Amino acid sequence: MNAPRDTGSDEALKADRIEAAIALMGQRVPAGQAQTLAAFAREYLRQVDPEDVLDRPAEELMGALLSHWQFGQRREPGRPKVRVLSPASGEHGWSSRHTVIEIVNDDMPFLVDSVTMELSRRGSTLHLIVHPIFAVERGADGSLRSIRPRGEAPDAPRESWMHIEIDRLVDAAQRAEVLADLERVLADVRAAVTDFQPMVARLREAADELQRGAPAAVADEAHEACAFLRWLADDHLVLLGYLQHDLVMHDGVEALRLVPGSGLGLLRESSQPAVSASFAALPPAMRAAARQPSPVAIVTKANTRSTVHRPGYTDYIGVKRYDAEGHVIGEHRFIGLLTSSAYMERVAEIPILRGKVAEVRRRAGLTPGGHLDKALAHILETYPRDELFQIATDELYETALGILRLGQRQKLRLFVRRDPFERFVSCLVYVPRDAYSTELRRKFMDILTQ
């Protein structure tokens, strides 16, 4: 039987180790800086697990604290400061068995998620993350004038200071790659956060525009699409990018041409071609459908993975634009990530989904409140939410009824949905509960991948 840990003792030992590191720092800096550095060190390590502090000798803690302190003394306003080093006593005056990443940046959402996601994408093992938030004052040239715990100066600008340890990288070229990747991700985070409110405004404007301008032939569909856009704007979508396109003829074929000055977030125009390459790559039938008044809005997955907040392909919402005569003239394009609440809300409360589900149940014609009707309702409520947003009603009806027919039968069934834009295939595999195992799941995955 293991004895419980004495957490009070751990905290006391942690405090002693921090004070030992502070004493060592005092020997390295001018006397006038010692008190400021001591306060910095205590706040820096305040929320770090005692085990992580006690796992490092005071000399290593001192080196890490002093290194980050010196690195953050000057920072260009509005830009992150990042470095990647493998500390060695001869070169850096301190050593670590890991490679250390130091970041000083304006505090903003998604920093830790995005940075750790990028490191995981690279296959790096994370050994330690220290992430204090400080209240800072800097001069016009970016020089550090004061730094305090954020609670002591609630109105002062806040900065995120991140210390991350990964497996040691001996090769300088590898460290340079990590640095470039992190700078790219931090730029993406800044773009998405800076433009978030303007993108929400575009989402609401697209709904208002649709309400005013959609042709009478698609009035009901447009009404539901407007409700959906407003639902997204109500904290159900982490917006990452926005673009507006005009629908034009280019080299004799339908094309989406960028509206200059419309790009926001990750779709800012510095990297955007004048003509949408993704639209040009669509099958001819899908490009031709762009002129049709319906569907008013398209929800699918983009073919790019998110670099911000969480991994996975971004959600793509395309909303048609109409002229005064009801002709399609372009598109509002939004990319983002559905929030956790979008996955947790009941489908009956979500615009677009509620219509699909109601239509499937109507077509099924089951006795309301009966056993089969309840089973179908459960299937639709628990259907993979991303799929539910993307699947057409006809396909949903066939798949949901196929699942319902399985009932209590011990049968295996595969349901396949092809993306109409011909970019991916979704596969749902239903297996008898008693037969399911991790090994079987991996076999299915290998078969489908091949």
Secondary structure, DSSP 8 states (H G I E B T S, - for coil): ------HHHHHHHHHHHHHHHHHHHHTTS-HHHHHHHHHHHHHHTTTS-HHHHHTS-HHHHHHHHHHHHHHTTB--TTS-EEEEE---HHHHSS--SSEEEEEEEE--TTHHHHHHHHHHHTT--EEEEE--EEEEEE-TT-BEEEEEEGGG-TTS-EEEEEEEEES----HHHHHHHHHHHHHHHHHHHHHHHTHHHHHHHHHHHHHHHHHHS-GGGHHHHHHHHHHHHHHHTTTEEEEEEEEEEEEEETTEEEEEE-TT--EETT-GGG--SB-HHHHTS-HHHHHGGGSS--SEEEEEEEEE--SSS-SEEEEEEEEEE-TTS-EEEEEEEEEEE-HHHHHS-GGGSTTHHHHHHHHHHHHT--TTSHHHHHHHHHHHHS-HHHHHHS-HHHHHHHHHHHHHHTT----EEEEEE-TTSS-EEEEEE--GGG--HHHHHHHHHHHH-
